Amino acid sequence: MKLYGYWRSLAAFRVRIALNLKGQPFDVISTDLIKGDQFDPEYLKLNPQGVVPTLITDDGVALNQSMAILEYLDEVYPEPSLLPADPLARARVRALCMIAVADIHPLVVPRIRKYITQDMGHSEDELNAWIGNWTKKGLEAIEAHLSAHAGTYSEGDAISLGDLCVIPQVGAAALFKVPLDPYPTAKRIFDTCMENPAFFDARPQAQPDFPEDMK
Ligand SMILES: N[C@@H](CCC(=O)N[C@@H](CS)C(=O)NCC(=O)O)C(=O)O
């Protein structure tokens, strides 16, 4: 398979973890979101929304939207399962995924940052205040969910889609320089997951397109 992604993309990070957990090798095609590679007409044929990730299956089919890709991978490669058997636990996992994927992440993506600074004329400081605010509010929501339901991982003692969605979000807080002390459960699960090579190798800092000057 081929994965169009970018080192900093939290949505691509989710998919990299899933591919690693499922033991599926993949080639990474770096799509530089700052340079605007996502708007290349050839890429738009694969992802008309102009965002990453896009997964190209072994049959050459292009799949968009990280949650749809995660569920596809879990259905086609069922081991290890990334959803618990109990319907209530599955609902909690999906709720946690949505906190990260639908409510937090879209507020800080490049197109929103660009709109705030270039189109609305806000300063970098104002942009950073926006990012800091929504990152903290997001972590508060994640911590509240985790402190009620987590075991070793975000739902009980097995890795689930909840971890695949939350861990990139917690990792992003470090990139945005938001301290994790107020979110001890999220920090604990982040540290546990980072001991697993499937997560560790998927982190932004391990990607071939991670900038030299940030190493
Ligand atoms: N809901 C989408 C989000 C995709 C998305 O916004 N990806 C970001 C990177 S994490 C992107 O490509 N942004 C390009 C832009 O904002 O111009 C998913 O989960 O796949």
The ligand as an SDF file (V2000), in Angstrom:
LIG
                    3D

 20 19  0  0  0  0  0  0  0  0999 V2000
  -11.0330   14.5510    8.7600 N   0  0  0  0  0  0  0  0  0  0  0  0
   -9.8940   14.3760    7.8980 C   0  0  0  0  0  0  0  0  0  0  0  0
   -8.9200   15.5170    8.1480 C   0  0  0  0  0  0  0  0  0  0  0  0
   -7.9200   15.6430    7.0510 C   0  0  0  0  0  0  0  0  0  0  0  0
   -7.0600   16.8930    7.2430 C   0  0  0  0  0  0  0  0  0  0  0  0
   -7.5650   17.9880    7.4990 O   0  0  0  0  0  0  0  0  0  0  0  0
   -5.7490   16.6910    7.1170 N   0  0  0  0  0  0  0  0  0  0  0  0
   -4.8590   17.8000    7.2740 C   0  0  0  0  0  0  0  0  0  0  0  0
   -3.5440   17.3610    7.8440 C   0  0  0  0  0  0  0  0  0  0  0  0
   -3.7120   16.6030    9.4120 S   0  0  0  0  0  0  0  0  0  0  0  0
   -4.6000   18.4090    5.9100 C   0  0  0  0  0  0  0  0  0  0  0  0
   -4.2850   17.7140    4.9720 O   0  0  0  0  0  0  0  0  0  0  0  0
   -4.7280   19.7270    5.8040 N   0  0  0  0  0  0  0  0  0  0  0  0
   -4.4660   20.4400    4.5920 C   0  0  0  0  0  0  0  0  0  0  0  0
   -4.9600   21.8390    4.6970 C   0  0  0  0  0  0  0  0  0  0  0  0
   -5.5500   22.1900    5.7200 O   0  0  0  0  0  0  0  0  0  0  0  0
   -4.7360   22.5770    3.7280 O   0  0  0  0  0  0  0  0  0  0  0  0
   -9.2370   13.0280    8.1650 C   0  0  0  0  0  0  0  0  0  0  0  0
   -9.3510   12.5580    9.3050 O   0  0  0  0  0  0  0  0  0  0  0  0
   -8.6480   12.4260    7.2490 O   0  0  0  0  0  0  0  0  0  0  0  0
  1  2  1  0
  2  3  1  0
  2 18  1  0
  3  4  1  0
  4  5  1  0
  5  6  2  0
  5  7  1  0
  7  8  1  0
  8  9  1  0
  8 11  1  0
  9 10  1  0
 11 12  2  0
 11 13  1  0
 13 14  1  0
 14 15  1  0
 15 16  2  0
 15 17  1  0
 18 19  2  0
 18 20  1  0
M  END
$$$$
